[in-house]
Amino acid sequence: MSPKNCILIASKLEAKLILQTGGWSELESEFGVERFRRGRTDLAIVGIGPIQAAYSMGYLSKFCYLNWFNLGVAGSLVNQFVLGDIVKVGHCLSREDHHPFCREFDDIQIDDEKNRLLTVGTAVHDDEKRAEYSQYADLVDMEGYAIALAAKRTSVDLSIFKVISDDASDKSMASVVKNIPICMQKLWKYVESENVLE
């Protein structure tokens, strides 16, 4: 029986804890995508950045998944969300109009939630950019919009859950890598306890 769900994660560091929970078997490593399977759920590492994620999603679109779940870390652009908070995303926005698949301020609604995720091409650890981007979005990442665009084009149901790893400020860069394992552990516990994948 083919899997119905695919968990989409940007990096090996973010995926490491989930894969260590056991029962995952490696399927393949093709076109920059690493895929693993446990039961009726696949996990795909799609790569960091909107262009790599777009290429990966083009490849993953050939599989007949019913649901995609993007799990990962994000920077908070607003004081409402702090380190370790889990946020369900309702809108994905692009600010990188120079990328071939994006238009500036393109907004894709994926859920009724109000939380807005901005996808950019480089990590944000800058007070000025944080202030600017907070006018449009609550969170910032580097792959969500590319995944949302692929879901829109293929009519696959998509849910995005992000855990706050930093506040996207000048001082946040040093702590992000240290925070990722702890944050992803919290996010995975939430996914399992709330039966998100069911």
Helices and strands as residue ranges (DSSP letters): E 5-9, H 12-19, E 25-30, E 33-38, E 41-45, H 50-60, E 67-76, E 86-88, E 91-94, E 106-109, E 116-119, H 127-133, E 139-141, H 144-154, E 157-166, H 173-193
